[in-house]
Amino acid sequence: MEQKKILIITYYWPPAGGPGVQRWLKFAKYLPEFGWKPVIFTPENPSYPLLDESLMKDIPENIEIVKTKIWEPYQLAEKLNKSNKKFKAGQFDVGKNQSWKSKLSIWIRGNFFIPDARVFWVKPSVTFLEQYLKENKIDVVVTSGPPHSLHLIGLNLKKKFPDLKWIADFRDPWTEISYYKHLKLTKSSDKKHRQLESDVFKNADITLATSYTDAENFRKNGANAVCITNGFDESDATTLLSKTEENQQNNPPTLKLSNPPTLKLKFTLSYIGVLEQLRNPENLWKVLDDLVATHSNFAESFSLKLVGRIDDKILHSIENSGLKNHILNLGYISHDKAIQEMQSSDMLLITNFPNESSKGIIPGKIFEYLATGKQIISFGPDQADVSKILNETHAGKHFSYKDSETIKHFILEKFELWKNGNLLENNQNIEQFSRKNLTKKLVDILD
C-alpha cells in the first residue's frame, strides 16, 4: 500500500539544537513505521541560536527535505544591542536588567515584526508551496510554531486549497505565553496578534497543543484542539544505557551507588537546557545558599551542575553567592551528552514561567528527565500540568516561586536518602510519553 504523505513546515531542523527541533524530528523518525512518509519544508539559511550535530542521526534515511531561503532581521537587532542575540531563542532582558536599548529593541520586535521576525518567510513560502502542492500529492500539511509566522503559511495555503487537511502545531502558546505581556505592544499590534491567532485556530482542521491546559484554552478560543505532549525517545535511553555499561566495564567504580558515598561523590542537582530570566528560580538559589551555609554535611557533598545556555545575569548572581564553590558549569553540549549528564545526576531541575497563564506549559525536557528515573524538582505556577505529570509518575515534586521551607525540606529529605544509599530511581507510568507511542497517537488523528 502506498504511503500517505505529510508535509511538515518547520523552522527548526538539524543541525539546530535545543528542544524546538526535537518534536517533529522524532515524529518524522517514527511516522514511516505507521504508513506515513514525511516531507520537510525548512529554511535554507536559518539563524539558529543553538547547533547540535548529534541530532542529525535521527533524520530518516532518504527523507525528502525541501529548502528555500529566508531573510531575518536579527543581524540588524544585534548591531543595535548585543543582548538582542537572545531574541533568536525568544528571550530578552526583563525588569531591572533592561537598558534603554533593550526596551527599544523589544518594542520594535513586538510591534514591527508580527507575529515574529520570521514573518518575511511567509509570502515566498506560500508562493513556492502553492506550486509544490499542485505538483505533488500531499495528504496533510503541518505547521509548527513558534515561530508562529509558520502558521500564517498554513493559513494562506488553506485558503488556496480549502480541501487540504492542515494541522497547526503549537509547541508554545501565542498570545498566552508568559513573555507576550513584555513585548510592549500597542493596542493595534495586540489586536493584530490576537486576530491572526484566532484566524489560525478557526481555519486549522486540528490544532495540536503540547499540554492539557493549552488544549483546553485553545478550544475556548475556537480551535479544534488535541493534546499530544512531547516525550522521550526510547532509542536515546538504550544508547545511553549501552554507553554507561561500556564505561563501567572499562572504568569499574570503586564504590557501588548503593553504598554510602564518600566525599569523592557528590549529591548533584542539575539543570539541563536554556534558562532565561523569566524562569529564574531565585527562591531555590536562596534555599541552596542557606543549606550550604548551615549544614556542613550538605555543603561538603553538594554540587550544582549547569548544562546548557544559562543567562549571563543569572550566572553572575549565582557565582556571587555562597554557591560559587559548588557550581559545575558545562555550558552547551550535544543532546546525547546532555542525556548522559541527566543520568549522572541525583536530582534534576525544571523551571517554568511563574504566572498562572503558563500553567499549561510542559517543558520538553521533563520527559527525558522521566526516562532517567531521577528525582525531579520543578518550579512554576500552582496547579501546573507539570505537577500532574510528576504526581502521576511519582517522579518528584512541583513548587511555586514563593515556596522556601517546603523546598528545603524536600531537598534535605532527598539528600539524606542519597547519603544513606537509599535514593531510588523511579519510572512509573512513563510509557505513554515514549516518542513512538506519541507518534501512534498522532497517526490516529491524521487518518
Backbone torsions as a table, in degrees:
resi	resn	phi	psi	omega
1	MET	NA	135.9	-178.0
2	GLU	-68.8	135.6	178.8
3	GLN	-69.7	143.6	172.5
4	LYS	-78.7	155.4	-177.5
5	LYS	-111.6	136.8	176.6
6	ILE	-123.7	121.6	178.7
7	LEU	-91.8	116.9	-176.7
8	ILE	-104.6	112.6	179.5
9	ILE	-96.5	108.9	-174.6
10	THR	-140.3	138.0	175.7
11	TYR	-74.7	-40.1	-174.2
12	TYR	-93.5	124.0	178.4
13	TRP	-155.0	144.9	-179.6
14	PRO	-50.5	137.9	18.5
15	PRO	-88.6	18.9	174.7
16	ALA	-59.3	141.8	176.4
17	GLY	-107.7	-178.8	178.7
18	GLY	88.9	175.2	-173.8
19	PRO	-71.5	-25.6	-174.3
20	GLY	-62.2	-28.7	-175.5
21	VAL	-81.8	-25.1	-165.5
22	GLN	-76.3	-29.3	-175.3
23	ARG	-58.2	-55.8	-176.1
24	TRP	-85.3	-19.0	169.7
25	LEU	-62.8	-44.3	-179.3
26	LYS	-72.2	-38.8	174.7
27	PHE	-59.6	-45.8	-179.5
28	ALA	-62.2	-32.7	-179.8
29	LYS	-64.5	-39.8	-173.5
30	TYR	-101.8	-14.6	-178.7
31	LEU	-56.3	-40.8	179.2
32	PRO	-57.6	-28.6	179.0
33	GLU	-67.6	-17.2	-178.8
34	PHE	-112.2	18.0	173.8
35	GLY	87.4	16.7	-179.3
36	TRP	-119.3	136.0	178.4
37	LYS	-104.8	112.7	-179.7
38	PRO	-80.6	141.8	171.1
39	VAL	-123.3	128.8	-174.8
40	ILE	-103.1	129.8	171.6
41	PHE	-115.1	119.7	-171.8
42	THR	-150.5	158.5	-179.3
43	PRO	-64.5	147.3	177.4
44	GLU	-78.6	-33.3	-174.3
45	ASN	-132.6	59.0	-176.8
46	PRO	-72.6	163.1	176.6
47	SER	-109.2	84.9	-176.4
48	TYR	-81.1	137.2	176.3
49	PRO	-74.0	-24.6	-178.4
50	LEU	-138.5	147.2	176.6
51	LEU	-123.2	143.6	179.3
52	ASP	-149.8	95.6	-177.7
53	GLU	-64.6	-22.9	-176.4
54	SER	-65.3	-21.4	-179.7
55	LEU	-75.4	-12.3	-179.5
56	MET	-60.6	-28.3	-176.5
57	LYS	-66.3	-20.5	-178.4
58	ASP	-87.1	-6.7	178.3
59	ILE	-70.0	123.7	-178.7
60	PRO	-60.2	145.1	177.7
61	GLU	-63.4	143.0	175.3
62	ASN	62.3	17.7	177.8
63	ILE	-69.6	141.9	177.9
64	GLU	-83.7	123.3	178.5
65	ILE	-122.3	119.1	-178.8
66	VAL	-106.8	129.8	-176.7
67	LYS	-129.0	142.8	170.7
68	THR	-135.0	160.4	-176.2
69	LYS	-74.6	151.5	178.1
70	ILE	-130.1	146.3	172.2
71	TRP	-112.7	128.7	-179.7
72	GLU	-126.9	141.0	-175.7
73	PRO	-86.7	17.1	-174.1
74	TYR	-67.7	-30.3	178.6
75	GLN	-63.3	-38.2	177.4
76	LEU	-66.0	-41.2	-179.8
77	ALA	-64.3	-38.6	-178.3
78	GLU	-70.5	-28.5	175.3
79	LYS	-68.3	-35.1	178.7
80	LEU	-69.2	-39.2	-177.2
81	ASN	-158.6	122.4	-177.0
82	LYS	-59.1	-31.9	-179.1
83	SER	-67.8	-10.4	179.2
84	ASN	-70.6	-6.6	174.0
85	LYS	-58.3	-26.3	180.0
86	LYS	-64.8	-25.0	-176.1
87	PHE	-56.2	-34.1	-178.2
88	LYS	-58.9	-29.2	-179.4
89	ALA	-103.3	14.5	178.9
90	GLY	73.0	29.4	-177.9
91	GLN	-122.8	158.8	173.9
92	PHE	-166.5	165.2	178.1
93	ASP	-67.5	147.8	178.9
94	VAL	-133.1	161.7	173.2
95	GLY	55.4	-131.8	-175.4
96	LYS	-66.7	-15.4	-179.4
97	ASN	-84.1	-3.5	-177.9
98	GLN	-83.9	123.6	169.4
99	SER	-88.1	173.0	178.6
100	TRP	-65.4	-30.3	177.2
101	LYS	-68.0	-39.0	177.3
102	SER	-63.6	-45.2	179.8
103	LYS	-60.1	-43.6	179.5
104	LEU	-65.2	-43.3	-179.2
105	SER	-63.4	-41.1	179.8
106	ILE	-65.8	-40.2	179.2
107	TRP	-63.5	-42.4	178.2
108	ILE	-64.1	-45.3	-179.5
109	ARG	-57.6	-45.6	-174.4
110	GLY	-74.6	-31.7	-171.7
111	ASN	-104.4	-21.6	-177.9
112	PHE	-103.0	-22.1	-179.4
113	PHE	-118.8	88.7	-175.4
114	ILE	-111.6	120.5	7.7
115	PRO	-86.7	-13.7	-178.8
116	ASP	-163.5	178.6	-171.9
117	ALA	-74.7	-4.4	176.2
118	ARG	-91.4	9.3	-176.4
119	VAL	-62.7	-22.8	-179.0
120	PHE	-72.8	-8.4	177.6
121	TRP	-88.2	-12.3	-172.8
122	VAL	-66.1	-57.6	-173.7
123	LYS	-60.7	-50.8	178.8
124	PRO	-63.3	-31.9	179.4
125	SER	-68.9	-41.1	178.7
126	VAL	-62.6	-44.0	178.8
127	THR	-60.6	-45.3	-179.6
128	PHE	-66.2	-47.4	-174.2
129	LEU	-72.6	-27.2	175.8
130	GLU	-59.2	-44.3	178.3
131	GLN	-70.7	-39.6	-179.8
132	TYR	-60.8	-42.7	-178.7
133	LEU	-68.5	-28.3	177.2
134	LYS	-71.6	-30.1	-176.1
135	GLU	-96.6	-13.2	-176.8
136	ASN	-133.0	138.5	178.3
137	LYS	-80.2	113.1	177.8
138	ILE	-119.9	129.2	-176.6
139	ASP	-88.0	-34.0	-178.2
140	VAL	-143.4	140.5	172.2
141	VAL	-113.2	133.5	176.9
142	VAL	-117.3	133.6	168.9
143	THR	-115.3	133.4	-176.7
144	SER	-118.2	123.6	179.1
145	GLY	-135.9	158.8	8.6
146	PRO	-74.6	158.1	0.0
147	PRO	-67.9	134.3	-176.1
148	HIS	-73.1	-8.8	171.8
149	SER	-54.7	-32.6	-177.5
150	LEU	-63.8	-27.8	176.6
151	HIS	-68.1	-25.2	177.4
152	LEU	-71.2	-27.8	172.8
153	ILE	-64.1	-46.9	178.5
154	GLY	-62.6	-40.9	-179.3
155	LEU	-60.8	-44.9	-179.9
156	ASN	-69.0	-37.6	177.0
157	LEU	-66.4	-37.5	178.8
158	LYS	-63.2	-37.6	178.8
159	LYS	-67.7	-33.8	180.0
160	LYS	-81.5	-29.0	-179.8
161	PHE	-129.5	79.6	-173.7
162	PRO	-58.1	-28.1	-178.0
163	ASP	-85.6	-4.7	179.8
164	LEU	-71.4	130.3	177.4
165	LYS	-80.6	122.1	-175.5
166	TRP	-121.2	127.2	176.5
167	ILE	-112.4	121.6	176.3
168	ALA	-98.5	112.6	-177.2
169	ASP	-98.7	117.0	179.8
170	PHE	-102.9	98.0	175.8
171	ARG	-67.5	-29.9	172.6
172	ASP	-136.8	155.6	176.0
173	PRO	-64.4	168.7	179.9
174	TRP	-98.2	-81.5	-177.4
175	THR	-82.3	-11.7	-178.7
176	GLU	-96.4	0.2	180.0
177	ILE	-73.1	151.4	-169.9
178	SER	-58.4	-41.1	-173.8
179	TYR	-78.0	-6.6	-178.7
180	TYR	-56.9	-40.2	-177.7
181	LYS	-70.3	-13.0	179.4
182	HIS	-93.4	2.5	-174.6
183	LEU	-81.3	-2.3	177.3
184	LYS	56.4	47.9	-175.6
185	LEU	-78.7	143.2	168.3
186	THR	-75.5	166.2	179.4
187	LYS	-60.1	-40.1	-179.1
188	SER	-68.3	-37.0	178.6
189	SER	-68.2	-42.6	177.5
190	ASP	-60.1	-42.6	179.4
191	LYS	-62.1	-40.6	-179.9
192	LYS	-66.4	-44.4	176.2
193	HIS	-54.2	-50.1	-174.7
194	ARG	-69.0	-33.9	178.5
195	GLN	-68.9	-42.0	177.8
196	LEU	-63.8	-43.1	178.0
197	GLU	-60.2	-44.4	179.6
198	SER	-62.3	-40.9	179.0
199	ASP	-61.8	-39.2	177.8
200	VAL	-65.5	-47.9	-179.7
201	PHE	-57.4	-42.8	-173.2
202	LYS	-79.8	-22.3	-176.4
203	ASN	-102.2	-24.1	177.6
204	ALA	-68.2	138.0	177.4
205	ASP	-65.4	-39.6	177.1
206	ILE	-139.6	135.3	171.5
207	THR	-107.8	120.0	178.4
208	LEU	-90.9	136.2	173.8
209	ALA	-118.6	152.8	179.5
210	THR	-96.8	2.2	177.7
211	SER	-143.5	160.8	-177.4
212	TYR	-67.0	-43.2	-178.3
213	THR	-67.4	-42.0	178.7
214	ASP	-60.4	-42.6	179.3
215	ALA	-60.4	-42.3	178.5
216	GLU	-63.8	-43.3	179.0
217	ASN	-65.4	-40.3	178.7
218	PHE	-62.8	-40.1	178.8
219	ARG	-63.1	-38.8	178.5
220	LYS	-63.2	-25.3	-178.9
221	ASN	-99.7	17.7	171.3
222	GLY	99.1	4.5	-177.7
223	ALA	-90.3	149.9	168.9
224	ASN	-88.9	81.8	-166.5
225	ALA	-98.4	141.5	177.2
226	VAL	-132.6	139.4	178.3
227	CYS	-95.0	122.2	165.4
228	ILE	-128.6	109.1	-176.1
229	THR	-69.8	171.5	166.8
230	ASN	-76.4	-179.3	-175.9
231	GLY	-162.0	-164.6	177.8
232	PHE	-120.3	150.9	-179.6
233	ASP	-97.3	120.3	-178.7
234	GLU	-61.2	-30.6	-180.0
235	SER	-68.0	-31.8	175.3
236	ASP	-64.6	-43.4	-179.8
237	ALA	-64.5	-39.1	179.3
238	THR	-64.7	-43.8	177.7
239	THR	-60.8	-42.2	179.8
240	LEU	-62.3	-44.9	-178.7
241	LEU	-64.2	-40.8	-179.2
242	SER	-65.6	-40.1	178.0
243	LYS	-65.4	-39.9	-179.6
244	THR	-64.0	-44.4	179.6
245	GLU	-63.2	-40.3	178.8
246	GLU	-63.8	-42.8	179.2
247	ASN	-63.7	-37.6	-179.5
248	GLN	-67.8	-35.1	179.0
249	GLN	-69.8	-39.6	-179.1
250	ASN	-77.5	-31.4	-178.3
251	ASN	-133.2	72.9	-177.1
252	PRO	-58.9	136.0	-177.7
253	PRO	-69.8	149.0	178.2
254	THR	-79.0	-19.0	179.0
255	LEU	-133.2	143.4	171.4
256	LYS	-81.9	145.1	-176.9
257	LEU	-64.0	-20.2	-179.6
258	SER	-75.6	-14.6	179.0
259	ASN	-86.1	153.9	175.8
260	PRO	-56.3	135.5	-175.5
261	PRO	-74.3	154.7	170.9
262	THR	-95.8	-179.8	-179.8
263	LEU	-67.2	-15.5	178.4
264	LYS	-70.0	-25.8	178.9
265	LEU	-94.2	149.8	-177.1
266	LYS	-121.9	143.1	170.3
267	PHE	-81.5	105.0	-167.0
268	THR	-107.6	121.3	171.0
269	LEU	-102.4	124.0	-174.9
270	SER	-120.2	141.0	167.9
271	TYR	-111.9	126.1	-178.7
272	ILE	-117.7	120.3	175.9
273	GLY	129.7	-159.2	179.7
274	VAL	-95.2	132.9	178.3
275	LEU	-128.1	111.6	178.8
276	GLU	-103.8	174.0	-172.9
277	GLN	-63.1	-32.3	-177.2
278	LEU	-71.4	-13.1	179.5
279	ARG	-121.0	27.1	-176.5
280	ASN	-81.9	115.8	-178.6
281	PRO	-82.5	73.8	-176.3
282	GLU	-59.1	-33.8	179.6
283	ASN	-65.8	-32.9	177.2
284	LEU	-66.7	-44.9	179.6
285	TRP	-60.2	-38.2	178.9
286	LYS	-66.2	-40.6	178.2
287	VAL	-63.8	-45.3	179.7
288	LEU	-64.9	-39.3	176.6
289	ASP	-59.4	-43.2	179.5
290	ASP	-66.7	-39.9	-178.0
291	LEU	-65.5	-42.0	-179.5
292	VAL	-72.1	-21.3	179.7
293	ALA	-83.5	-28.2	-171.6
294	THR	-114.1	-12.4	-179.0
295	HIS	-124.1	101.7	-174.3
296	SER	-62.5	-39.2	179.3
297	ASN	-62.5	-41.4	179.2
298	PHE	-66.0	-44.2	-178.8
299	ALA	-60.9	-38.1	-178.8
300	GLU	-68.6	-27.4	-171.4
301	SER	-109.1	-12.4	-169.5
302	PHE	-84.3	139.5	173.9
303	SER	-137.3	132.7	175.8
304	LEU	-105.9	110.7	-176.6
305	LYS	-101.7	124.8	-179.9
306	LEU	-112.5	120.2	-177.3
307	VAL	-126.1	114.6	-179.3
308	GLY	127.6	-161.1	-178.1
309	ARG	-100.5	105.2	-179.5
310	ILE	-100.1	133.2	179.9
311	ASP	-53.2	136.6	-176.1
312	ASP	-57.7	-37.9	-177.6
313	LYS	-71.2	-33.3	174.9
314	ILE	-67.2	-45.9	178.7
315	LEU	-59.0	-44.8	-179.4
316	HIS	-59.7	-40.9	-179.4
317	SER	-65.3	-44.4	-179.2
318	ILE	-67.5	-42.2	-177.3
319	GLU	-69.3	-15.4	177.1
320	ASN	-104.1	21.3	177.5
321	SER	-116.5	-174.3	178.1
322	GLY	-68.2	-5.7	-179.0
323	LEU	-88.1	-4.0	-170.6
324	LYS	-56.3	-32.6	-179.5
325	ASN	-89.8	5.0	-178.0
326	HIS	-115.6	5.4	-174.1
327	ILE	-94.7	132.4	169.6
328	LEU	-119.5	103.6	-175.9
329	ASN	-102.4	106.6	-176.5
330	LEU	-91.8	-10.2	-178.6
331	GLY	70.0	-166.5	-178.7
332	TYR	-78.5	131.4	177.7
333	ILE	-132.3	170.8	-178.1
334	SER	-64.7	161.4	-179.9
335	HIS	-60.3	-43.8	179.6
336	ASP	-58.5	-45.5	-179.4
337	LYS	-69.1	-32.6	178.6
338	ALA	-63.3	-39.8	177.9
339	ILE	-63.2	-39.1	177.4
340	GLN	-63.9	-37.3	178.2
341	GLU	-68.0	-34.6	174.0
342	MET	-60.0	-47.0	-175.8
343	GLN	-65.7	-29.2	-177.7
344	SER	-87.8	6.2	179.7
345	SER	-97.2	169.1	176.0
346	ASP	-105.1	-34.5	175.1
347	MET	-136.1	149.6	-178.2
348	LEU	-124.0	135.3	-175.7
349	LEU	-102.4	135.7	174.4
350	ILE	-134.0	140.2	-178.2
351	THR	-130.1	152.9	177.8
352	ASN	-134.9	170.1	175.5
353	PHE	-65.0	145.2	-171.6
354	PRO	-78.9	-20.9	-173.2
355	ASN	-76.5	155.2	-174.7
356	GLU	-60.1	-32.8	-178.0
357	SER	-65.4	-12.0	-179.1
358	SER	-99.7	8.1	-176.2
359	LYS	-64.7	-18.6	179.4
360	GLY	-86.9	-5.8	-179.9
361	ILE	-77.6	125.7	176.5
362	ILE	-115.9	99.0	-179.6
363	PRO	-55.1	135.1	-173.8
364	GLY	-59.8	-28.8	-175.9
365	LYS	-66.9	-17.7	-177.6
366	ILE	-60.9	-31.4	-176.8
367	PHE	-74.3	-35.6	173.5
368	GLU	-70.6	-33.9	172.0
369	TYR	-58.2	-47.0	-178.7
370	LEU	-58.4	-39.9	-176.6
371	ALA	-66.1	-22.9	179.1
372	THR	-77.9	-21.2	-176.5
373	GLY	81.1	1.6	-177.8
374	LYS	-78.2	157.6	177.5
375	GLN	-70.9	139.6	-176.2
376	ILE	-116.7	133.5	172.1
377	ILE	-115.1	125.9	-171.1
378	SER	-122.4	147.8	177.5
379	PHE	-130.0	138.9	179.5
380	GLY	169.0	-167.2	-178.9
381	PRO	-70.0	160.3	176.8
382	ASP	-63.0	151.7	177.0
383	GLN	56.1	37.7	-180.0
384	ALA	-77.1	154.8	176.6
385	ASP	-61.5	-32.0	176.8
386	VAL	-59.1	-41.3	179.1
387	SER	-60.3	-40.3	178.5
388	LYS	-61.0	-42.4	-179.9
389	ILE	-67.3	-43.3	179.8
390	LEU	-63.9	-38.7	178.4
391	ASN	-67.4	-40.3	-178.0
392	GLU	-67.9	-33.1	-177.8
393	THR	-99.7	-3.8	-178.6
394	HIS	55.6	38.1	-171.3
395	ALA	-100.5	-2.8	-178.3
396	GLY	161.2	-156.8	-175.6
397	LYS	-142.2	146.0	-179.3
398	HIS	-106.5	138.1	-179.1
399	PHE	-128.9	156.7	172.7
400	SER	-88.0	170.0	-179.9
401	TYR	-77.9	1.7	177.5
402	LYS	-102.8	-11.0	-178.7
403	ASP	-71.2	150.8	174.2
404	SER	-146.6	-60.3	-177.9
405	GLU	-62.5	-39.8	179.6
406	THR	-67.4	-32.5	176.7
407	ILE	-66.3	-46.0	-179.8
408	LYS	-59.5	-43.9	179.5
409	HIS	-62.4	-43.2	-178.5
410	PHE	-63.1	-46.6	-178.4
411	ILE	-65.8	-43.8	178.9
412	LEU	-64.3	-37.2	177.6
413	GLU	-60.6	-46.1	180.0
414	LYS	-68.9	-34.8	178.6
415	PHE	-64.0	-43.4	179.4
416	GLU	-63.7	-38.8	176.6
417	LEU	-63.8	-43.0	179.0
418	TRP	-63.4	-43.0	-177.6
419	LYS	-61.4	-32.6	-178.6
420	ASN	-96.4	7.1	178.7
421	GLY	74.6	23.1	-175.5
422	ASN	-116.8	14.2	177.9
423	LEU	-82.3	96.9	-172.5
424	LEU	-85.2	151.3	173.9
425	GLU	-83.9	157.1	-174.8
426	ASN	-145.4	134.9	176.6
427	ASN	-146.9	48.7	-179.3
428	GLN	-76.4	140.1	170.9
429	ASN	57.8	33.6	-177.4
430	ILE	-100.8	-6.2	-176.1
431	GLU	-59.1	-31.7	-178.7
432	GLN	-61.8	-18.8	-176.5
433	PHE	-101.8	11.1	176.1
434	SER	-71.7	145.4	-177.5
435	ARG	-59.7	-36.4	-179.4
436	LYS	-67.1	-44.0	178.4
437	ASN	-65.8	-35.8	178.0
438	LEU	-68.9	-35.2	176.4
439	THR	-65.4	-38.5	175.9
440	LYS	-60.7	-39.5	177.9
441	LYS	-64.6	-40.2	177.1
442	LEU	-62.2	-45.5	-179.2
443	VAL	-61.1	-34.9	179.5
444	ASP	-60.8	-31.2	179.5
445	ILE	-93.6	-13.6	176.5
446	LEU	-76.2	-38.6	-175.4
447	ASP	-72.1	NA	NA
